[in-house]
């Protein structure tokens, strides 16, 4: 067990079990509990007291049903059964502590709790999935606005005034070890640099989690070495992959880096790079669950605090998310302010993936679950019955379909299939029509929406456009009205293809080099870290 699980088990047995037993019967010194004590303890354990401090300073107490009652019963039952098992191996040590278990198998049943928990998770996901786009836009606007505040502060002279979010601030009279501070109209000190950092990392967290479905600990442990390249064996195309380090299930996995995720990663890398060397600083990271320090790594989620590089903390992310949610003004079904936990983005990622048609077993691999039932538990829109019914429908459809459709293709059919991809190459790009379908424009590629133009053939496409303009002018002059309409359609298609190429070329020029290290660089770095320097 990791330390987090060990502390949870200890808290369950000490605070929720034995402390309550001693309160019911003070001075008890045996695990052989009287029936009346067991009955009283079970009655007390079904509820819990929650205390909340109100704005006026008073404390409000409320008695609510304990959500993890079944888990508590399982922990106590496991303790008694473990003692009985240990007594067989070491009777002189554990024999005196063996006693009848006060928790029956029926008491330890968690089926009702799991159904209630699933219903609450589904309701939570249904409320937050429609609000995700609003939260994403608010995070981007909050970061942009915080950056504008930083720019206004830096433009103002020391001791001068500037406006930010409709309020007037005064810059501090001299730079200190903690710059980017100002004072509002009431004289309260505001750290605009810290405000901008929270806004950026809140945006980066929301974007990273919604595109990867990773756990919060996996995101904080993501490093520059996690970005790798893979060359497709069929086309030779190089695609970027994100390697997620093992966390809960001790199994690493690879995620395809989408264009949206690539933009986020490039922005993070450009921010955390050392401006002098261009490299990402190496930082050790403390693993809270294992209570160990991980070796120095080029972490993506790192920032400068107090003049020192440090990993981004969960508290910083939590504060940033709260500021974004406060900006949105969203509420839940009860009218309370809507809150987002980092794990909500993981549930939304899985739900949206399955809703979009991704098979559940593929979603299981992307999420890193060892059991598909866990993945389906995260899915809030498609219950298990719907998945099983769909699988049965596929099996029934295959049994009714003629067996000829599942035969092995002949060499002639396979050659015709491969030849289709060779014929897709045209003078100004690549044709994307499906196999076995005829050309709907009779090889008038400029008109076709399935043509993907090649940036290297832009000059040729511009020449075709100019030629079409000249032909339209000639047809109008000569009175060939029957050709004018067709030429204008081709001219509109050529201009549309040119605009598509211009957009693609501009995006390529604005791209940021991710600096994905090669395998040789990683091996050289690992060897340098592992080899101690020779004594002088």
C-alpha positions in Angstrom: 0.0 0.0 0.0 1.1 3.5 -0.6 1.1 6.0 2.3 -2.1 7.6 1.3 -4.0 4.3 1.4 -2.2 3.4 4.7 -3.3 6.6 6.3 -6.8 6.2 5.1 -7.0 2.6 6.5 -5.5 3.8 9.9 -8.0 6.7 10.1 -10.9 4.3 9.4 -9.9 1.8 12.1 -8.8 4.3 14.8 -11.1 7.3 14.5 -14.3 5.7 13.1 -14.1 2.3 14.8 -12.1 2.0 18.0 -12.5 5.6 19.2 -16.3 5.2 18.9 -16.1 1.8 20.7 -14.2 3.5 23.6 -16.8 6.3 23.8 -19.6 3.7 24.0 -17.9 1.5 26.6 -14.9 3.3 28.3 -12.0 1.1 29.4 -12.7 -1.8 27.0 -9.6 -3.8 26.3 -10.7 -6.7 24.0 -11.9 -7.0 20.5 -14.6 -9.5 21.6 -17.3 -6.8 21.6 -20.7 -7.3 23.4 -23.7 -7.3 21.1 -25.2 -4.1 22.6 -21.8 -2.3 21.9 -21.8 -3.5 18.3 -25.4 -2.4 17.8 -24.7 1.1 19.2 -21.5 1.5 17.2 -23.3 0.6 13.9 -26.1 3.0 14.7 -23.6 5.8 15.4 -21.5 5.0 12.3 -24.5 5.4 9.9 -24.4 9.1 10.4 -21.8 11.8 10.8 -21.7 15.4 12.1 -20.5 18.1 9.7 -19.6 21.5 11.0 -19.5 24.7 8.8 -18.6 28.2 10.0 -21.1 30.8 8.8 -20.1 34.4 7.7 -21.3 35.8 11.1 -18.8 33.6 12.9 -21.3 31.0 14.3 -20.8 27.3 13.6 -23.6 25.3 12.0 -23.8 21.6 12.8 -25.7 19.1 10.6 -26.2 15.3 11.0 -26.0 13.6 7.6 -25.9 10.0 6.4 -22.3 8.6 6.1 -21.6 8.0 2.4 -18.8 5.5 3.1 -20.6 3.3 5.7 -20.0 0.2 3.6 -16.3 0.9 3.3 -16.1 1.3 7.1 -17.7 -2.0 7.6 -15.4 -3.7 5.1 -12.3 -2.2 6.8 -13.4 -3.5 10.2 -14.3 -6.9 8.8 -10.9 -7.2 7.1 -9.2 -6.4 10.4 -10.9 -9.3 12.2 -10.4 -11.8 9.3 -6.7 -10.8 9.1 -6.2 -11.5 12.8 -7.7 -14.9 12.4 -5.5 -15.6 9.4 -2.3 -14.4 11.2 -3.2 -16.5 14.3 -2.8 -19.6 12.2 0.7 -18.6 11.3 1.8 -17.1 14.6 -0.7 -18.3 17.3 1.4 -17.1 20.3 1.4 -13.5 19.0 -2.1 -13.1 17.4 -4.1 -15.9 19.0 -5.2 -13.8 22.1 -6.7 -11.1 19.8 -8.8 -13.4 17.7 -12.5 -12.7 18.3 -15.8 -13.2 16.5 -16.2 -10.6 13.7 -19.0 -8.0 14.6 -19.5 -7.2 10.9 -21.4 -9.7 8.8 -21.2 -10.1 5.0 -24.5 -8.3 4.7 -23.2 -5.4 6.7 -20.2 -5.1 4.4 -22.3 -5.0 1.2 -21.7 -1.8 -0.8 -24.1 -2.4 -3.7 -26.5 0.3 -2.6 -23.7 2.7 -1.9 -22.1 2.1 -5.3 -25.5 2.7 -7.0 -25.9 6.0 -5.1 -22.4 7.0 -5.8 -22.8 6.2 -9.5 -26.0 8.3 -9.6 -24.2 11.3 -7.9 -21.2 11.0 -10.3 -23.6 10.9 -13.3 -25.5 13.9 -12.1 -22.3 15.8 -11.4 -21.0 15.0 -14.9 -24.3 15.9 -16.6 -24.2 19.3 -14.9 -20.6 20.0 -15.8 -20.4 18.7 -19.4 -22.5 21.5 -20.9 -20.6 24.1 -18.9 -17.2 22.9 -20.0 -17.0 25.3 -23.0 -18.0 28.2 -20.8 -15.3 27.3 -18.3 -12.7 27.0 -21.1 -13.5 30.4 -22.5 -13.5 32.0 -19.0 -10.1 30.5 -18.2 -8.7 31.9 -21.5 -10.3 35.3 -20.8 -9.1 35.4 -17.2 -5.5 34.7 -18.3 -5.6 37.3 -21.1 -7.0 39.9 -18.7 -4.3 39.1 -16.1 -1.6 39.5 -18.7 -3.1 42.9 -19.7 -2.9 43.9 -16.0 0.8 42.8 -15.8 1.5 44.9 -19.0 -0.3 47.9 -17.5 1.7 47.6 -14.3 5.1 47.3 -16.1 4.2 50.3 -18.3 3.4 52.5 -15.2 6.4 54.2 -13.5 7.4 53.3 -9.9 4.8 54.9 -7.7 2.5 55.7 -10.7 -1.1 54.7 -11.2 -2.7 52.4 -13.7 -6.1 50.9 -14.4 -6.9 47.2 -14.2 -10.4 45.6 -14.3 -12.0 49.0 -14.0 -10.1 49.9 -10.8 -7.2 52.2 -10.2 -4.0 50.7 -8.7 -0.7 52.3 -7.6 2.5 50.6 -8.4 4.9 50.1 -5.5 7.5 52.9 -5.2 10.5 50.6 -5.6 11.2 47.1 -7.0 12.0 44.5 -4.3 12.7 40.8 -4.2 9.0 40.3 -5.0 8.1 42.6 -7.9 4.8 43.1 -9.7 3.0 44.3 -6.7 0.6 47.2 -6.5 -1.9 48.8 -4.1 -5.6 49.2 -4.8 -7.8 52.2 -3.9 -8.2 51.0 -0.3 -4.5 50.5 0.2 -4.6 46.7 0.1 -1.5 45.2 -1.5 -2.2 43.1 -4.6 0.4 40.7 -6.2 -0.5 40.9 -9.9 2.4 38.6 -10.8 0.9 35.8 -8.6 -2.5 36.6 -10.1 -1.2 36.1 -13.6 0.6 32.9 -12.6 -2.7 31.5 -11.1 -4.6 32.5 -14.2 -2.1 30.8 -16.6 -1.8 27.5 -14.7 -5.6 27.3 -14.3 -6.0 27.7 -18.1 -3.2 25.2 -18.7 -4.7 22.7 -16.2 -8.2 22.9 -17.8 -6.8 22.5 -21.3 -4.4 19.7 -20.4 -7.0 17.7 -18.4 -9.9 18.1 -20.9 -7.7 16.9 -23.9 -6.0 14.0 -22.1 -8.3 12.8 -19.3 -5.3 12.3 -17.1 -5.3 12.3 -13.3 -4.0 15.4 -11.5 -0.9 13.6 -10.2 -0.1 12.4 -13.7 -0.4 15.9 -15.0 1.9 17.4 -12.4 4.5 14.6 -13.1 4.4 15.2 -16.9 7.9 16.1 -18.1 9.5 17.2 -21.4 10.7 13.7 -21.8 7.1 12.5 -22.0 6.8 14.0 -25.5 8.0 11.4 -28.0 7.6 10.8 -31.7 6.3 7.8 -33.5 6.7 7.1 -37.2 3.8 5.3 -38.9 5.1 2.2 -40.7 2.6 2.6 -43.5 2.8 6.2 -44.6 6.0 7.2 -42.8 4.2 10.1 -41.1 5.6 11.2 -37.8 3.0 11.8 -35.1 3.6 13.2 -31.6 2.7 11.1 -28.5 2.4 12.0 -24.8 3.7 9.3 -22.5 1.8 9.3 -19.2 3.9 8.1 -16.3 2.5 5.2 -14.2 0.4 6.4 -11.2 -2.5 4.6 -9.8 -2.3 1.3 -11.7 1.5 1.3 -12.2 1.0 1.1 -16.0 2.2 3.7 -18.4 0.2 4.6 -21.5 0.6 6.7 -24.7 -1.8 9.4 -25.8 -2.0 10.9 -29.3 -1.2 14.6 -29.1 -4.1 16.4 -30.9 -3.5 19.9 -32.5 -5.3 21.5 -29.6 -3.2 19.7 -27.0 0.0 20.6 -29.1 -0.9 24.3 -28.8 -1.3 24.0 -25.0 2.0 22.1 -24.7 3.9 24.5 -26.9 2.6 27.4 -24.8 3.7 25.7 -21.6 7.1 24.8 -22.9 7.7 28.4 -24.2 6.8 29.7 -20.8 8.9 27.4 -18.6 12.1 27.4 -20.8 15.2 29.0 -19.4 15.6 32.2 -21.4 19.4 31.9 -21.4 19.8 28.3 -22.3 16.5 27.5 -24.0 16.2 24.2 -21.9 13.6 23.3 -19.3 15.1 23.3 -15.8 15.4 20.0 -14.0 13.4 19.9 -10.7 12.8 17.1 -8.2 9.2 16.3 -7.4 7.9 15.0 -4.1 5.5 12.0 -4.4 2.9 12.5 -1.7 1.5 8.9 -2.0 4.9 7.2 -1.8 6.6 9.7 0.5 9.7 9.8 -1.7 11.5 12.4 -3.9 11.5 11.6 -7.6 14.8 12.3 -9.5 15.2 15.8 -11.2 13.1 15.9 -14.3 12.2 18.7 -16.8 8.7 19.1 -15.4 6.2 20.9 -17.6 4.2 22.3 -14.7 6.8 24.4 -12.9 6.9 28.1 -12.0 9.1 30.7 -10.3 8.0 31.5 -6.8 10.1 33.7 -4.5 12.9 33.8 -7.0 13.2 30.0 -7.0 11.9 27.3 -9.5 9.4 25.0 -7.9 6.8 22.5 -9.2 3.2 23.8 -9.5 1.3 22.8 -6.4 -2.3 21.5 -6.2 -3.2 24.5 -4.0 -2.1 26.9 -6.7 -4.3 25.0 -9.3 -7.2 24.9 -6.9 -7.1 28.6 -6.3 -6.8 29.3 -10.0 -9.8 27.1 -10.8 -11.9 28.8 -8.1 -11.1 32.2 -9.6 -12.2 31.0 -13.1 -15.4 29.5 -11.8 -16.2 32.7 -9.8 -15.8 34.6 -13.1 -18.3 32.3 -14.9 -21.1 32.7 -12.3 -22.4 29.2 -13.1 -24.7 27.4 -10.6 -25.8 23.8 -10.2 -29.3 22.4 -10.0 -29.6 23.5 -6.4 -28.7 27.1 -7.2 -25.3 26.8 -5.5 -22.1 28.0 -7.2 -20.8 25.3 -9.6 -17.5 23.8 -8.6 -15.0 21.9 -10.7 -12.6 19.4 -9.3 -9.6 18.2 -11.5 -11.1 14.7 -11.6 -14.3 16.1 -13.1 -12.4 16.7 -16.4 -11.4 13.0 -16.4 -15.0 11.9 -16.1 -16.1 14.4 -18.8 -13.3 13.2 -21.1 -14.4 9.5 -20.8 -18.1 10.4 -21.2 -17.5 12.6 -24.2 -15.2 10.0 -25.8 -17.8 7.2 -25.5 -20.6 9.5 -26.5 -18.7 10.4 -29.7 -18.5 6.7 -30.7 -15.2 5.6 -29.2 -15.4 1.9 -28.2 -15.4 1.4 -24.4 -12.4 -0.9 -24.4 -10.4 1.8 -26.3 -11.5 4.4 -23.7 -10.3 2.0 -21.0 -6.8 2.0 -22.5 -6.8 5.8 -22.9 -7.9 6.3 -19.3 -5.5 3.7 -17.9 -8.1 1.6 -16.1 -7.4 -2.0 -15.3 -11.1 -2.9 -15.4 -13.6 -1.8 -18.1 -16.3 -1.6 -15.4 -14.3 1.3 -13.9 -14.4 3.0 -17.2 -18.1 2.5 -17.7 -18.6 3.8 -14.1 -17.1 7.1 -15.3 -19.4 7.2 -18.3 -22.5 9.2 -17.4 -24.6 8.8 -20.6 -24.3 5.2 -21.8 -25.2 2.6 -19.1 -23.8 -0.9 -19.2 -27.1 -2.3 -20.5 -26.9 -0.1 -23.7 -23.3 -1.3 -24.3 -24.3 -5.0 -24.0 -27.4 -4.4 -26.2 -25.2 -2.8 -28.9 -22.7 -5.7 -28.7 -25.6 -8.2 -29.1 -26.9 -6.2 -32.0 -23.5 -6.4 -33.8 -23.2 -10.1 -33.2 -26.7 -10.7 -34.5 -26.1 -8.5 -37.6 -22.9 -10.4 -38.3 -24.7 -13.8 -38.1 -27.4 -12.6 -40.6 -24.9 -11.0 -43.0 -23.8 -13.2 -45.9 -20.5 -15.0 -45.2 -19.1 -13.8 -48.6 -18.5 -10.4 -47.1 -16.0 -11.8 -44.6 -13.9 -13.8 -47.0 -10.2 -13.2 -47.5 -9.6 -10.7 -50.4 -7.9 -12.1 -53.5 -4.5 -10.8 -54.8 -6.3 -8.9 -57.6 -8.6 -7.1 -55.1 -5.8 -6.2 -52.8 -3.7 -4.8 -55.7 -6.7 -2.7 -56.8 -7.0 -1.4 -53.2 -3.4 -0.4 -53.1 -3.6 1.1 -56.6 -6.4 3.4 -55.4 -4.0 5.2 -53.0 -1.4 5.6 -55.8 -4.0 7.2 -58.0 -5.0 9.8 -55.3 -1.9 11.9 -56.1 -2.7 14.8 -58.5 -0.8 17.8 -59.8 -1.8 20.2 -57.0 -2.4 17.9 -54.0 -4.0 14.7 -52.9 -7.5 13.4 -53.6 -9.3 12.1 -50.5 -12.2 10.2 -52.1 -13.1 6.9 -50.6 -12.1 3.6 -52.2 -14.4 2.3 -54.9 -16.2 5.6 -55.4 -16.0 7.5 -58.8 -14.9 11.1 -59.1 -18.1 13.2 -58.9 -16.5 16.2 -60.7 -15.1 14.2 -63.6 -11.5 14.9 -62.5 -12.1 18.7 -62.3 -10.0 18.7 -59.1 -10.1 22.5 -58.5 -13.9 22.3 -57.9 -13.8 19.3 -55.6 -14.0 19.7 -51.8 -12.1 16.4 -51.3 -8.9 17.8 -52.8 -6.3 18.6 -50.1 -3.9 21.0 -51.8 -0.1 20.7 -51.4 1.6 23.9 -50.0 4.5 23.2 -52.4 2.1 23.6 -55.4 0.8 27.0 -54.4 2.4 28.7 -57.3 0.9 26.2 -59.7 -2.5 26.8 -58.1 -2.1 30.5 -58.4 -1.3 30.1 -62.1 -4.4 28.1 -62.6 -6.4 30.8 -60.8 -5.0 33.5 -63.0 -5.6 31.5 -66.1 -9.3 31.0 -65.1 -9.6 34.8 -64.6 -8.3 35.4 -68.1 -10.7 32.7 -69.6 -13.7 34.2 -67.8 -12.8 37.6 -69.3 -12.4 36.1 -72.7 -15.7 34.2 -72.5 -17.6 37.4 -71.4 -16.0 39.4 -74.2 -16.7 36.8 -76.9 -20.2 36.2 -75.6 -19.7 32.5 -74.7 -22.2 32.7 -71.9 -22.5 28.9 -71.7 -18.9 28.7 -70.5 -18.9 31.7 -68.1 -20.9 29.9 -65.3 -18.7 26.8 -65.4 -15.5 28.8 -65.4 -16.7 30.9 -62.5 -17.4 27.8 -60.4 -13.8 26.6 -61.1 -12.5 30.0 -60.3 -14.3 30.0 -56.9 -12.9 26.6 -56.1 -9.3 27.7 -57.0 -9.6 30.8 -54.7 -11.0 28.7 -51.9 -8.0 26.2 -52.2 -5.6 29.2 -52.1 -7.2 30.6 -48.9 -6.9 27.1 -47.3 -3.3 27.0 -48.2 -2.6 30.5 -46.8 -4.3 29.5 -43.5 -2.2 26.3 -43.2 1.1 28.1 -44.1 0.4 30.9 -41.5 -0.3 28.3 -38.8 3.0 26.5 -39.6 4.9 29.8 -39.3 3.3 30.5 -35.9 4.1 27.1 -34.5 6.4 26.6 -31.5 9.2 24.0 -31.6 8.3 21.5 -28.8 11.9 20.4 -28.6 11.1 16.7 -28.3 14.3 15.0 -27.3 15.6 12.2 -29.4 16.4 8.8 -28.0 20.1 9.4 -28.1 19.7 12.7 -26.1 17.6 10.9 -23.4 20.2 8.1 -23.1 23.0 10.6 -22.9 21.2 12.6 -20.2 20.3 9.5 -18.2 23.9 8.3 -18.4 25.3 11.7 -17.2 22.9 11.7 -14.2 23.6 8.1 -13.2 27.4 8.4 -13.5 28.9 10.2 -10.5 31.9 12.5 -11.2 35.3 11.1 -10.7 37.2 12.3 -7.5 39.8 14.9 -8.2 
